[in-house]
Amino acid sequence: MRKFLFRGLLVLVVLTVVGAGVGAWVLLRPPIDTVGDVAFDRALAVPPLAESRLDQDGRRVFDLRARAGQADLGQGGATETWGYNGDHLGPTLRAKRGEQVVVNITNELGEDTTVHWHGMHLPAKMDGGPHQPIRPGTTFAPHWKVDQPAATLWYHPHPHERTEKQVYRGLAGMFLIDDPATDVASLPHEYGVDDVPVMVQDKAFDDDGQLSENGRFGSEIGILGDSVLVNGTPGPYLDVTTSLVRLRLLNAATARFFNFQLSDGRPFTLIGSDGGLLDRPHQVQRVPLSPGERAEVLVAMRPGERVVLRSGPQAPDGDFATRRFQGGGDKFDVLELRAAATLKPSPAVPAKLVDIPRLNPSTAADAREMTFSTRDINGRKMDHRRVDAVVTKDTTEVWTVVNGHGTPHSFHIHDVQFQVLRRTDGQPVPPLLSGWKDTVHLPAHEGYTVIMRFSGFADPATPYMFHCHVLRHEDEGMMGQFVVVEPGGQPQLAAHHDHGG
């Protein structure tokens, strides 16, 4: 008996010591910091503009094929990835306001997928949410009229409970909308030259150079990688040939929050957000973006100089748990800008960009409150059989969206762009949130009151989504549904739609 008790005590002591060691390591390990350690030895890959054709009805037709492949992600060999029309990521789709578009999406994966048009105003049946699964070997052809201001949008999968995995493996691409009425001709516009997509993602790799899908120990937000890719390129540099370069920043990570800035501390010019250009340019030193958010910035360059786009710690840094477990203290070198010895002069940036009509809260038909906490919204997880909000077509609503606890969240809504009315903590609304938005970071215990108008489409049987764009949170239930109905209409939810060939 004494021997048994001694062995038990010995095991308890060992477990206590080991547990204390693991706990100390978790609490004391330094944040990830790649500043000064990135070689910047690869030219930035610029996603090709997707080929398109006009059909007999004058519609612009694109073709996308979701497939598995292999890509060089800087691990000394081939990494297994997924992509559209290639091994990793997808081409940039581009269309003009007023065009009818069709996208033929063929699923060559071994599981269901969807394609969601993030930031796009379109009918619910074309939105690509979890209600429109594309079965393996089949094709879905969503079609709609592009009818919104010039903007930087993107597309990615949105299947039920598998969005994080599919985006992380590489299914993502940009969708640019052109519209002379809501753009500025004097801004940089030559795609891939002075107007460059910058799709930023973090990745974790295992010892074999393959993508690791394990979450960081202690993380409540999913996969946090220690390597950053831009347009799928590790250690990228961009050769700049003009005095101004326009960067279309997209946080395409599944969980990580980036805080972009320049290595020498110089300001850059913020000109656009999720839904298009701002009313005027703003000089800023940081652009924080949560997953799914976009920003357009102009960087002024001098001949022959080099400057690095970095992601610094979140500002403000957040609480201890955010810094330690959610990546809030991590720092990355992201992209090196290399100016040529001689630069082509760029036109001056005008003091006025575009007019943004402001929505009037006094005309709101309804006001709603949404609290995001754990994996719930207002205490309820996603249920495909439940409608969380019934919205009347051609009405305006005011929503207050709040983070109810300490874990970082974001708010994304399908179909509409919103305007931020105020912060719930009473602080001023920053320039990045002064224009049209579809995604916004919800800091711990804080949030925003936003206003939006639901125009154009009504469908009582097919819902749109609103959810946290931290994709693991979305997959685990932090998502709700709303339907848009004609005046006096009621929801009539249908079953999931299959899309065969």
Sequence and secondary structure as in RCSB ss.txt:
>XXXX:A:sequence
MRKFLFRGLLVLVVLTVVGAGVGAWVLLRPPIDTVGDVAFDRALAVPPLAESRLDQDGRRVFDLRARAGQADLGQ
GGATETWGYNGDHLGPTLRAKRGEQVVVNITNELGEDTTVHWHGMHLPAKMDGGPHQPIRPGTTFAPHWKVDQPA
ATLWYHPHPHERTEKQVYRGLAGMFLIDDPATDVASLPHEYGVDDVPVMVQDKAFDDDGQLSENGRFGSEIGILG
DSVLVNGTPGPYLDVTTSLVRLRLLNAATARFFNFQLSDGRPFTLIGSDGGLLDRPHQVQRVPLSPGERAEVLVA
MRPGERVVLRSGPQAPDGDFATRRFQGGGDKFDVLELRAAATLKPSPAVPAKLVDIPRLNPSTAADAREMTFSTR
DINGRKMDHRRVDAVVTKDTTEVWTVVNGHGTPHSFHIHDVQFQVLRRTDGQPVPPLLSGWKDTVHLPAHEGYTV
IMRFSGFADPATPYMFHCHVLRHEDEGMMGQFVVVEPGGQPQLAAHHDHGG
>XXXX:A:secstr
 HHHHHHHHHHHHHHHHHHHHHHHHHHH    B TTT    EE     B   EE TTS EEEEEEEEEEEEE SS
SSEEEEEEESSSSB  BEEEETT EEEEEEEE SSS B  EEET    GGGS STTS B TT EE  EEE  S S
EEEEEE   TTTHHHHHHHT  EEEEEE GGGS TTS   BTTTEEEEEEEEE B TTS B     TT SSS   
SEEEETTEESEEEEEEESEEEEEEEE  SS  EEEEETT   EEEEEETTEEEEEEEEES EEE TT EEEEEEE
  TT EEEEEE S SS   HHHHHHSSTT BEEEEEEEEEEEEE      S         GGG SEEEEEEEETT
EETTB   TT  SEEEETTEEEEEEEEE SSS EEEEESS  EEEEEETT     GGGSS BSEEEE TT EEEE
EEEE S   TTS EEEE SSHHHHHTT EEEEEEE TT             
